[in-house]
Amino acid sequence: MMTYDRRTFFKTLLTAVAPTPPADPIHHLLQRISYGPRPDEIARAQQMGIPAYLEEQLNPQSIPDSDCDARLARLPILFMDRHTAHRLSDSQYRTYKALVQGFVTRAAHSRRQLLERVVEFWADHFNVVTDDADLLIYQREAIRQHALGTFGELLTATAKSPAMLVYLDNYVNVAAHPNENYARELLELHTLGVDGGYTEQDVKEVARAFTGWTIHNGVRSGFYFNPAEHDDGAKAALGHHLPGGRGIEDGLHMLQIVANHPATAVFVSRKLATRFVSDDPPPSLVNGMARVWQQTGGDIRAILRHLFLSPEFQSSVGQKLRRPLDFFIGTLRATGSEISDWWQLEQMLHALGQPPYGWHPPDGYPDTAVAWLSTSGLLTRWNLAMQLTHAAHEDPQGWGWGLRANLHEHIGSPQTVGELVDEVAAQVFGMPLGGEGRDAFIAYAADGGGANTPLTTRRRGRKLGSLFGLMLASPYFQWR
């Protein structure tokens, strides 16, 4: 019998192209609205049907989430008010650590998967990088709180957040010396887009509207409008007249204008479609989403509902490459691996090149395959897949790696290699594989034998960890 080891299997991956996954509508939906579908979630969606399951995910407050809540309770910093968080000793390091651990915990363990995916999208869209404790408050009270509300409410919350005020310099935007940084990014990145039809004069006028928006630590939220530093003269931007003699109303009015602008509806809809549908989404889908946007006043739930129930979404199977962070969370969900040491988690995220909240430019982490497809990037994924499975499985107590993988708990009692491959595939992909993909994994697990090869205790112990790892490293898991 031939030897079919991991080296042989990886050689086949080097020349592999993205396969076409099964075009099951329920599996496809859960692939995109979650970080990786679990068998129980697939079964629930099959029982409920796509519209009802999607509606449940669009209303996450209706979904019990006790396991995730219990895990989050171990991170009390996540729930501290702004003043308490700032008073912590070494607050910058401790709040950032809690924020990253909270992200990973929610993404890997929450049953409210669509909420977590949308929160990550808005965190990229309204990207902020700071070593200040205000990043924790920003992500909780601006991004998470408004992720499934209206775009206007979300936009206003980000504009008034101390983290955003500092990151884009609006806290020093005063009448005598207007600072245009926030105004420029508001138009270019947050709303209309670079081709949205605004002018340099519009940027200047928008900057004037936001003079006096600053920070005061005597206020609970940290946001303070200082009328003494506001330019209260009349303004004209984007075809709208803002009368003189007003104060904070200028900025609030401008946020309303840009939130409801037709160019904003198209620009942000295209970004949502790029994240959830394909790297080059069909114009018909983007235009349809923009119409819903304008009909509903930017209702994020309604826009997402249109996206996920559209025929364009249904025909996009296999067209999105997992970003590194998506791959990492998907691996944790598929294996149940637990990372017990912060240093290990931090090292893995940095090795992948996508630590949460670590993208310094204001445009957020890239969202298309071309930005992430590289030989070194794929090699890092393969190595990490084996570390979280084979290596962790060989060290069940986690003493050497700071992580544990109890892979035996995730499969039943398979008697043959074929049954083993099917059960592992159900955990990794959400459903068993068929065709050449299944045959390749069977050949590896059976050392060249067939699906009916008996699964001895020795073979199971020798192959289980690496079989998980190879499936996670395969193109079937990278693309969805």
Buried (B, 14 or more C-beta within 10 A) or exposed (E): EEEBEBEBBBEBBEEBEBBEBBEBEBBBBBBBBBBBBBBEBBEBBEEBEBEEBBBBBBBBEEBEBEEBEEBBEEBEBBBBEBEEBBEBEEBBEBBBBBBBBBBBBBBBBBBBBBBBBBBBBBBBBBBBBBEBBBBBBBBBBBBBBBBBBBBBBBBBBBBBBBBBBBBBEBBBBBBEEBBBBBBBBBBBBBBBBEEBEBEEEBBBBBBBBBBBBBBEEEEEBBBBBBEEBBBBEBBEBBEBEBEEEBBBBBBBBBBBBBBBBEBBBBBBBBBBBBBBBBBEBBEEBBEBBBBBBBEBEBBBBBBBBBBBEBEBBBBBBBBBBBBBBBBBBBBBBBBBBBBEEEEBBBEBBEBBBBBBBBBEEBEBBEBBBEBBEEEEBBEBBBBBBBBBBBBBBEBEEBEEBBBBBEBEEBBEEBEBBBBBBBBBBBBBBBBBBEEEBBBBBBBBBBBEBEBEBEBEEEBBEEBBBBBBBBBBBBBBBBBB
